Amino acid sequence: MIRHTVVFRLKHAAGSAAEAAFLLAAMALATIPGVSSFERLRQTSKKNGYDFGFSMEFTSAAEYEAYNTHPAHVDFVQTRWIPEVAEFMEIDYEPYD
């Protein structure tokens, strides 16, 4: 299992219609084959400057790679993520045995 996570800060004003539209558009990622447990998250800690996070799981590295190259993911990155995200950090995890 791979858990793919990303925390980020948007260029949009907090509570704006543009912020809401971005977070709604991200739901398209949940429909990509192989994605499970998709979550949109709001940061509650004051320990960093990120405001939101996405988390999702994949059963295999092959599913994760297929997600990265899926047209819906590529489109979201090009049309929404790059123009609208100010800063981010991506972390991917596998269970530690």
C-alpha positions in Angstrom: 0.0 0.0 0.0 1.2 3.5 -0.8 -0.4 6.6 0.9 0.1 9.7 -1.2 -0.2 13.0 0.6 0.3 16.6 -0.3 0.0 19.7 1.9 -0.4 23.1 0.2 -1.2 26.7 0.3 -3.3 28.3 -2.4 -2.8 31.7 -4.1 -6.5 32.5 -3.4 -7.9 34.4 -0.4 -9.1 32.2 2.4 -12.8 31.5 2.2 -13.0 32.8 -1.4 -15.1 31.4 -4.2 -11.8 30.6 -6.1 -10.6 28.6 -3.1 -13.8 26.6 -2.9 -13.8 26.0 -6.7 -10.2 24.6 -6.5 -11.1 22.2 -3.7 -14.3 21.1 -5.5 -12.3 20.5 -8.8 -9.9 18.3 -6.8 -12.7 15.7 -6.3 -12.0 14.6 -9.9 -8.8 13.0 -8.6 -11.0 10.6 -6.5 -12.5 9.2 -9.7 -9.2 8.0 -11.1 -8.9 4.2 -11.2 -6.8 2.9 -8.3 -7.4 5.8 -6.0 -9.0 4.9 -2.6 -9.6 6.7 0.7 -9.4 10.1 -1.0 -9.6 13.0 1.5 -9.5 16.8 1.2 -8.2 18.1 4.5 -7.9 21.4 6.3 -4.8 22.2 8.3 -5.5 22.8 12.0 -2.0 23.1 13.3 -0.2 26.5 13.5 3.2 24.7 13.2 3.5 25.2 9.5 2.2 27.6 6.8 0.1 25.1 4.8 -3.7 25.4 4.7 -4.9 22.2 3.1 -4.0 18.6 2.3 -5.0 15.8 0.1 -4.5 12.2 1.0 -5.2 9.0 -1.0 -4.1 5.4 -1.0 -3.1 2.9 -3.7 -2.8 -0.8 -3.3 0.4 -1.0 -5.4 3.2 1.0 -6.9 1.8 0.2 -10.4 -1.6 1.9 -9.4 0.3 4.9 -8.1 2.3 5.3 -11.3 -0.9 4.9 -13.4 -2.5 7.7 -11.3 0.5 10.0 -11.9 0.2 9.6 -15.7 -3.6 9.4 -15.9 -5.1 12.2 -18.2 -7.4 13.5 -15.4 -4.4 13.9 -13.0 -2.2 15.5 -15.6 -5.0 17.9 -16.6 -5.7 18.8 -12.9 -2.0 19.5 -12.4 -1.7 21.6 -15.5 -4.9 23.6 -15.4 -5.5 23.9 -11.6 -2.5 22.9 -9.5 0.3 24.8 -11.2 -1.6 28.1 -11.6 -3.4 28.1 -8.3 -1.0 26.5 -5.7 1.5 28.9 -4.0 3.5 26.3 -2.1 3.3 22.6 -1.4 5.1 19.5 0.0 4.4 16.0 -1.2 5.1 12.9 1.0 4.4 9.3 0.0 4.4 6.5 2.5 4.5 2.8 2.6 3.9 0.7 5.7 7.0 0.1 7.8 7.2 -3.6 8.8 
